[in-house]
Amino acid sequence: MTKDHPREAAPRPTIERRHIRHSPLFWVGALMFLAATVIYLWSEDLAQLPWG
């Protein structure tokens, strides 16, 4: 580009970030989600209906 509009002005500071899959909290949440899904699918019907 020209001197008036440089493409690379200054290097941006990088923030070191981990992927979400490296967080133990993610795996606890994923395990709880899968457990709830399995319990729901293996149950007959978890809906609380007033007529029975």
WOVENNOR-V533364 format. One line per field, one symbol per residue. ss: DSSP state (@ for helix, = for strand, . for the rest). phi: phi as a letter, one per 30 degrees, with the letter a starting at -180 (. if undefined). psi: psi as a letter, one per 30 degrees, with the letter a starting at -180 (. if undefined). Layout:
ss: ???
phi: ???
psi: ???
This chain:
ss: ...................@@@.@@@@@@@@@@@@@@@@@@@..........
phi: .dddbddcdbdddccdbcddddddddddddddddddddddddddacdccdck
psi: alfeikejdkkkkkkjkllfffkeeeeeeeeeeeeeeeeeefldjgkjkfg.
